[in-house]
Amino acid sequence: MKLSYTERSSEDLDIAIAWYEKQRRGLGFEFLDCVEVAIKSIVQSPELYRIYYSQFRGCLVRRFPFVIFYTIESDAIIVHSVFDSRQDPQKRP
């Protein structure tokens, strides 16, 4: 199944990587590795993760307080947000 990212999810990811990298050199890449593991799991079993609301499913990122929100379309998985769960829940996609 094809995987694509919205502009918002790409920006979320860039911001989080930069923030973690400022905290400690290399931590941004550790975060990215954990996100990639979660994405691989989503691609392998997209219906495994629960629906948080509407049609949006969420996969927790190991070690970091982030949830990857995505939808399953007819021919693709669309990642809508790499959401920092410390934010106001009203900011979810």
TORTI-986311 format. One record per residue: chain; x, y, z of N, C-alpha, C, O in turn; residue number from 1. Coordinates in Angstrom, 2 decimals, decimal comma. Example, Ala and Ser with C-alpha at 12.3 -4.5 7.8 and 13.67 -1.06 7.14 Angstrom:
2
{zami 'A' {13,19 -5,69 7,80} {12,30 -4,50 7,80} {13,20 -3,30 7,80} {14,24 -3,32 8,46} 1}
{zami 'A' {12,85 -2,25 7,08} {13,67 -1,06 7,14} {12,90 0,03 7,87} {13,41 1,14 8,04} 2}
END
This chain:
93
{zami 'A' {0,84 -1,17 0,00} {0,00 0,00 0,00} {0,89 1,24 0,00} {1,92 1,29 0,67} 1}
{zami 'A' {0,49 2,22 -0,74} {1,25 3,48 -0,86} {1,12 4,29 0,43} {0,07 4,29 1,08} 2}
{zami 'A' {2,18 4,97 0,78} {2,21 5,81 1,99} {2,50 7,24 1,56} {3,41 7,48 0,77} 3}
{zami 'A' {1,72 8,19 2,08} {2,02 9,59 1,80} {1,81 10,43 3,05} {1,06 10,06 3,96} 4}
{zami 'A' {2,47 11,56 3,07} {2,44 12,48 4,20} {1,79 13,78 3,77} {2,03 14,26 2,66} 5}
{zami 'A' {0,96 14,35 4,63} {0,43 15,68 4,36} {1,53 16,70 4,67} {2,54 16,37 5,29} 6}
{zami 'A' {1,31 17,91 4,23} {2,28 18,98 4,52} {2,40 19,17 6,03} {3,49 19,39 6,56} 7}
{zami 'A' {1,26 19,11 6,73} {1,28 19,28 8,18} {2,12 18,21 8,86} {2,91 18,52 9,75} 8}
{zami 'A' {1,98 16,96 8,45} {2,73 15,89 9,11} {4,23 16,02 8,85} {5,04 15,73 9,73} 9}
{zami 'A' {4,60 16,47 7,66} {6,02 16,70 7,36} {6,58 17,81 8,23} {7,70 17,71 8,73} 10}
{zami 'A' {5,80 18,88 8,40} {6,23 19,99 9,25} {6,34 19,54 10,71} {7,29 19,89 11,41} 11}
{zami 'A' {5,34 18,76 11,16} {5,38 18,24 12,54} {6,67 17,46 12,78} {7,34 17,64 13,80} 12}
{zami 'A' {7,00 16,62 11,85} {8,19 15,78 11,96} {9,46 16,63 11,98} {10,34 16,40 12,81} 13}
{zami 'A' {9,57 17,60 11,07} {10,74 18,47 11,03} {10,92 19,26 12,33} {12,03 19,38 12,84} 14}
{zami 'A' {9,82 19,78 12,85} {9,88 20,56 14,09} {10,33 19,68 15,26} {11,17 20,09 16,06} 15}
{zami 'A' {9,77 18,48 15,35} {10,12 17,58 16,45} {11,59 17,14 16,38} {12,28 17,11 17,39} 16}
{zami 'A' {12,05 16,81 15,19} {13,45 16,40 15,03} {14,38 17,53 15,44} {15,35 17,30 16,17} 17}
{zami 'A' {14,10 18,74 14,98} {14,94 19,89 15,33} {14,93 20,14 16,83} {15,98 20,42 17,42} 18}
{zami 'A' {13,75 20,03 17,48} {13,67 20,27 18,91} {14,48 19,23 19,68} {15,24 19,59 20,58} 19}
{zami 'A' {14,33 17,96 19,34} {15,09 16,92 20,04} {16,59 17,05 19,79} {17,40 16,77 20,68} 20}
{zami 'A' {16,95 17,46 18,60} {18,37 17,62 18,28} {18,98 18,75 19,12} {20,15 18,68 19,49} 21}
{zami 'A' {18,19 19,79 19,41} {18,67 20,87 20,28} {18,86 20,40 21,71} {19,74 20,89 22,43} 22}
{zami 'A' {18,04 19,44 22,13} {18,14 18,94 23,49} {19,42 18,13 23,70} {20,10 18,24 24,72} 23}
{zami 'A' {19,73 17,31 22,69} {20,95 16,51 22,74} {21,30 16,05 21,33} {20,46 15,52 20,61} 24}
{zami 'A' {22,54 16,27 20,95} {22,99 15,86 19,62} {22,71 14,36 19,42} {23,09 13,53 20,25} 25}
{zami 'A' {22,05 14,05 18,32} {21,72 12,66 17,99} {20,34 12,22 18,44} {19,82 11,23 17,94} 26}
{zami 'A' {19,72 12,97 19,38} {18,40 12,59 19,87} {17,34 12,75 18,79} {16,38 11,98 18,74} 27}
{zami 'A' {17,50 13,73 17,94} {16,55 13,92 16,83} {16,54 12,72 15,91} {15,49 12,32 15,41} 28}
{zami 'A' {17,71 12,13 15,68} {17,79 10,95 14,82} {17,25 9,71 15,52} {16,69 8,82 14,88} 29}
{zami 'A' {17,41 9,66 16,84} {16,80 8,56 17,60} {15,27 8,65 17,50} {14,59 7,63 17,34} 30}
{zami 'A' {14,75 9,86 17,60} {13,32 10,08 17,45} {12,86 9,63 16,06} {11,87 8,92 15,92} 31}
{zami 'A' {13,60 10,04 15,03} {13,26 9,67 13,67} {13,27 8,15 13,49} {12,40 7,60 12,81} 32}
{zami 'A' {14,24 7,47 14,08} {14,28 6,00 14,01} {13,02 5,39 14,61} {12,46 4,45 14,05} 33}
{zami 'A' {12,58 5,92 15,74} {11,37 5,39 16,39} {10,12 5,66 15,55} {9,22 4,83 15,48} 34}
{zami 'A' {10,08 6,83 14,91} {8,96 7,15 14,01} {8,96 6,18 12,83} {7,90 5,70 12,42} 35}
{zami 'A' {10,13 5,90 12,27} {10,21 4,99 11,14} {9,75 3,58 11,51} {9,12 2,91 10,69} 36}
{zami 'A' {10,07 3,13 12,71} {9,60 1,82 13,17} {8,07 1,82 13,24} {7,43 0,86 12,82} 37}
{zami 'A' {7,50 2,89 13,78} {6,04 2,99 13,87} {5,40 3,02 12,48} {4,36 2,39 12,26} 38}
{zami 'A' {6,00 3,75 11,56} {5,47 3,83 10,19} {5,51 2,46 9,52} {4,55 2,07 8,85} 39}
{zami 'A' {6,59 1,72 9,70} {6,68 0,37 9,12} {5,58 -0,52 9,68} {4,98 -1,31 8,94} 40}
{zami 'A' {5,30 -0,39 10,96} {4,24 -1,18 11,57} {2,87 -0,80 11,00} {2,03 -1,66 10,76} 41}
{zami 'A' {2,66 0,49 10,80} {1,40 0,96 10,21} {1,23 0,39 8,81} {0,15 -0,10 8,47} 42}
{zami 'A' {2,28 0,43 8,00} {2,20 -0,06 6,63} {1,92 -1,57 6,61} {1,15 -2,05 5,79} 43}
{zami 'A' {2,55 -2,30 7,51} {2,36 -3,75 7,55} {0,96 -4,13 8,02} {0,38 -5,09 7,51} 44}
{zami 'A' {0,41 -3,40 8,98} {-0,90 -3,74 9,55} {-1,69 -2,46 9,84} {-1,86 -2,10 11,01} 45}
{zami 'A' {-2,17 -1,78 8,82} {-2,81 -0,48 9,04} {-4,07 -0,52 9,90} {-4,40 0,47 10,55} 46}
{zami 'A' {-4,77 -1,63 9,90} {-6,01 -1,70 10,68} {-5,78 -2,17 12,12} {-6,73 -2,29 12,89} 47}
{zami 'A' {-4,53 -2,43 12,47} {-4,18 -2,87 13,82} {-4,45 -1,80 14,87} {-4,83 -2,11 15,99} 48}
{zami 'A' {-4,24 -0,54 14,52} {-4,31 0,55 15,49} {-5,72 1,10 15,60} {-6,49 1,11 14,64} 49}
{zami 'A' {-6,03 1,54 16,81} {-7,40 1,96 17,10} {-7,76 3,29 16,44} {-6,90 4,11 16,12} 50}
{zami 'A' {-9,06 3,46 16,26} {-9,58 4,73 15,76} {-9,74 5,66 16,95} {-10,43 5,34 17,91} 51}
{zami 'A' {-9,07 6,81 16,88} {-9,15 7,80 17,96} {-10,42 8,63 17,84} {-11,10 8,88 18,83} 52}
{zami 'A' {-10,74 9,04 16,61} {-11,95 9,80 16,36} {-12,16 9,84 14,85} {-11,21 9,74 14,08} 53}
{zami 'A' {-13,40 9,98 14,46} {-13,79 10,00 13,05} {-13,13 8,82 12,34} {-13,30 7,68 12,76} 54}
{zami 'A' {-12,37 9,08 11,29} {-11,68 8,00 10,57} {-10,18 7,96 10,89} {-9,45 7,19 10,27} 55}
{zami 'A' {-9,73 8,75 11,84} {-8,31 8,85 12,15} {-7,86 7,77 13,13} {-8,40 7,64 14,23} 56}
{zami 'A' {-6,88 7,00 12,71} {-6,26 6,00 13,57} {-4,98 6,59 14,13} {-4,42 7,53 13,56} 57}
{zami 'A' {-4,51 6,04 15,24} {-3,29 6,56 15,85} {-2,36 5,45 16,29} {-2,78 4,43 16,84} 58}
{zami 'A' {-1,09 5,66 16,04} {-0,04 4,73 16,46} {0,92 5,48 17,37} {1,47 6,51 16,99} 59}
{zami 'A' {1,12 4,96 18,57} {2,06 5,59 19,50} {3,49 5,35 19,05} {3,83 4,28 18,54} 60}
{zami 'A' {4,32 6,36 19,24} {5,75 6,25 18,92} {6,48 5,80 20,19} {6,36 6,43 21,24} 61}
{zami 'A' {7,22 4,73 20,08} {7,96 4,19 21,22} {8,98 5,22 21,73} {9,65 5,88 20,93} 62}
{zami 'A' {9,10 5,35 23,06} {10,07 6,20 23,76} {9,75 7,70 23,74} {10,30 8,45 24,55} 63}
{zami 'A' {8,87 8,14 22,87} {8,61 9,57 22,74} {7,10 9,82 22,85} {6,30 8,96 22,47} 64}
{zami 'A' {6,71 11,00 23,37} {5,28 11,27 23,58} {4,58 11,75 22,30} {4,01 12,85 22,27} 65}
{zami 'A' {4,62 10,93 21,27} {4,02 11,30 19,99} {3,07 10,21 19,51} {3,26 9,02 19,79} 66}
{zami 'A' {2,06 10,64 18,78} {1,11 9,74 18,14} {1,10 10,08 16,65} {1,01 11,25 16,28} 67}
{zami 'A' {1,19 9,06 15,82} {1,09 9,26 14,37} {-0,37 9,04 14,00} {-0,89 7,93 14,12} 68}
{zami 'A' {-1,04 10,10 13,54} {-2,43 10,01 13,11} {-2,46 9,80 11,61} {-1,80 10,52 10,85} 69}
{zami 'A' {-3,25 8,82 11,18} {-3,32 8,49 9,76} {-4,71 7,99 9,41} {-5,50 7,63 10,28} 70}
{zami 'A' {-4,99 7,99 8,11} {-6,23 7,40 7,61} {-5,87 6,36 6,56} {-4,82 6,41 5,93} 71}
{zami 'A' {-6,78 5,42 6,41} {-6,62 4,40 5,39} {-7,57 4,76 4,25} {-8,79 4,75 4,41} 72}
{zami 'A' {-6,99 5,07 3,11} {-7,78 5,40 1,92} {-7,85 4,16 1,04} {-7,28 3,12 1,39} 73}
{zami 'A' {-8,54 4,24 -0,07} {-8,70 3,06 -0,92} {-7,38 2,50 -1,45} {-7,22 1,29 -1,57} 74}
{zami 'A' {-6,44 3,38 -1,77} {-5,17 2,92 -2,34} {-3,94 3,42 -1,60} {-2,82 3,25 -2,08} 75}
{zami 'A' {-4,14 4,04 -0,43} {-2,99 4,63 0,27} {-3,27 4,79 1,76} {-4,42 4,79 2,22} 76}
{zami 'A' {-2,19 4,93 2,49} {-2,23 5,33 3,89} {-1,74 6,77 3,91} {-0,65 7,07 3,42} 77}
{zami 'A' {-2,54 7,65 4,48} {-2,19 9,07 4,54} {-1,85 9,42 5,99} {-2,68 9,28 6,88} 78}
{zami 'A' {-0,61 9,89 6,22} {-0,20 10,35 7,54} {-0,58 11,83 7,63} {-0,07 12,65 6,87} 79}
{zami 'A' {-1,47 12,14 8,57} {-1,98 13,51 8,70} {-1,23 14,33 9,73} {-1,14 15,55 9,60} 80}
{zami 'A' {-0,69 13,67 10,75} {0,00 14,41 11,80} {0,93 13,49 12,58} {0,62 12,33 12,83} 81}
{zami 'A' {2,07 14,05 12,95} {2,96 13,41 13,92} {2,79 14,31 15,15} {3,49 15,31 15,32} 82}
{zami 'A' {1,84 13,91 15,98} {1,30 14,78 17,02} {2,01 14,60 18,35} {2,12 13,49 18,87} 83}
{zami 'A' {2,49 15,70 18,89} {3,09 15,73 20,23} {1,95 15,67 21,24} {1,18 16,62 21,36} 84}
{zami 'A' {1,83 14,58 21,96} {0,69 14,39 22,86} {0,72 15,30 24,08} {-0,21 15,29 24,88} 85}
{zami 'A' {1,77 16,09 24,23} {1,81 17,08 25,32} {1,06 18,34 24,93} {0,88 19,22 25,77} 86}
{zami 'A' {0,63 18,46 23,68} {-0,11 19,62 23,21} {-1,58 19,52 23,61} {-2,04 18,48 24,08} 87}
{zami 'A' {-2,28 20,59 23,40} {-3,74 20,63 23,58} {-4,37 19,64 22,60} {-4,12 19,74 21,40} 88}
{zami 'A' {-5,18 18,70 23,07} {-5,81 17,72 22,18} {-6,67 18,35 21,09} {-6,94 17,71 20,07} 89}
{zami 'A' {-7,10 19,58 21,27} {-7,91 20,25 20,27} {-7,11 20,54 18,98} {-7,70 20,84 17,95} 90}
{zami 'A' {-5,80 20,45 19,06} {-4,94 20,71 17,89} {-4,78 19,49 16,99} {-4,13 19,58 15,95} 91}
{zami 'A' {-5,36 18,35 17,40} {-5,25 17,15 16,58} {-5,81 17,40 15,19} {-6,61 18,32 15,00} 92}
{zami 'A' {-5,40 16,58 14,21} {-5,92 16,80 12,84} {-7,41 16,59 12,76} {-8,00 16,74 11,69} 93}
END
